[in-house]
């Protein structure tokens, strides 16, 4: 590996660490919301996936039984948490070091290592 490649990788690493630090600072304060398909339940979670608030529409008391309402709440919480996960994934996928997306490396480190094996 030549000096220019090492400099580029070092620069990528500094940029990646800066983006990650900024995201880590913002994430706990970010809010992600999801609503059940019928609009009976709306949930808000933080970027740290802490449950912030649950709203249950008044019509749900008339149209949904308790068991179904519980399932809607659970599904809607998971949907809001998935939005928080997606935000983190977008950061990782949008950050690269040495031409490799950080998200790809974290999902499959072997992919990166295999490129450095003899014969590749």
ZIGI-V490534 format. One record per residue. RES is the residue in one small letter. PHI is phi as a letter, one per 40 degrees, with the letter a starting at -180 (* if undefined). OMEGA is omega in radians with two decimals (none if undefined). BURIAL is 1 if it has 16 or more other ideal C-beta (glycine too) atoms within 10 Angstrom, else 0. Layout:
RES:PHI:OMEGA:BURIAL / RES:PHI:OMEGA:BURIAL
This chain:
x:*:-3.09:0 / x:c:-3.07:0 / x:c:-3.14:0 / x:c:3.11:0 / x:c:3.11:0 / x:c:3.10:0 / x:c:3.14:0 / x:c:3.13:0 / x:c:3.10:0 / x:c:3.09:0 / x:c:3.09:0 / x:c:-3.12:1 / x:c:3.11:0 / x:c:3.13:0 / x:c:3.14:0 / x:c:3.13:1 / x:c:3.10:0 / x:c:3.11:0 / x:c:-3.14:0 / x:c:3.13:0 / x:c:3.12:0 / x:c:3.12:0 / x:c:-3.13:1 / x:c:3.11:0 / x:c:-3.11:0 / x:c:-2.97:0 / x:d:-3.11:1 / x:c:-3.10:0 / x:c:3.11:0 / x:c:3.13:0 / x:b:-3.14:0 / x:b:-3.02:1 / x:b:3.03:0 / x:a:3.13:1 / x:b:3.12:1 / x:c:-3.07:1 / x:d:-3.14:0 / x:c:3.13:0 / x:g:-3.11:0 / x:c:-3.04:1 / x:b:3.00:1 / x:b:-3.06:1 / x:b:3.04:1 / x:b:3.07:1 / x:b:3.08:1 / x:c:3.07:1 / x:c:3.06:1 / x:c:3.13:0 / x:g:3.02:1 / x:c:-3.14:0 / x:c:-3.11:0 / x:c:-3.04:0 / x:a:3.03:0 / x:b:3.04:0 / x:b:3.07:0 / x:b:-3.11:1 / x:c:-3.10:1 / x:c:3.13:0 / x:c:3.12:0 / x:c:3.12:1 / x:c:-3.12:0 / x:c:-2.97:0 / x:b:-3.04:0 / x:b:3.08:1 / x:c:-3.04:0 / x:d:-3.13:0 / x:c:3.12:0 / x:c:3.12:0 / x:c:3.09:1 / x:c:3.11:0 / x:c:3.11:0 / x:c:3.12:1 / x:c:-3.14:1 / x:c:-3.14:0 / x:c:-3.11:0 / x:c:3.05:1 / x:c:3.13:1 / x:c:3.13:0 / x:c:3.11:1 / x:c:3.10:1 / x:c:3.10:1 / x:c:3.07:0 / x:c:3.07:1 / x:c:3.09:1 / x:c:3.14:0 / x:c:3.12:0 / x:c:3.11:0 / x:c:3.14:1 / x:c:3.12:0 / x:c:3.09:0 / x:c:-3.09:1 / x:c:-3.14:1 / x:c:-3.14:0 / x:c:-3.14:0 / x:b:3.14:1 / x:b:3.06:1 / x:b:3.14:1 / x:g:3.12:0 / x:g:3.13:0 / x:b:3.08:0 / x:c:-3.10:0 / x:d:3.13:1 / x:c:3.12:1 / x:c:-3.13:0 / x:c:-3.14:1 / x:c:3.12:0 / x:c:-3.08:0 / x:a:-3.11:0 / x:c:3.13:0 / x:c:3.12:0 / x:c:3.13:0 / x:c:-3.11:0 / x:c:-3.12:0 / x:c:3.13:0 / x:c:-3.14:0 / x:b:3.09:0 / x:c:3.10:0 / x:d:3.12:0 / x:g:3.12:0 / x:b:none:0
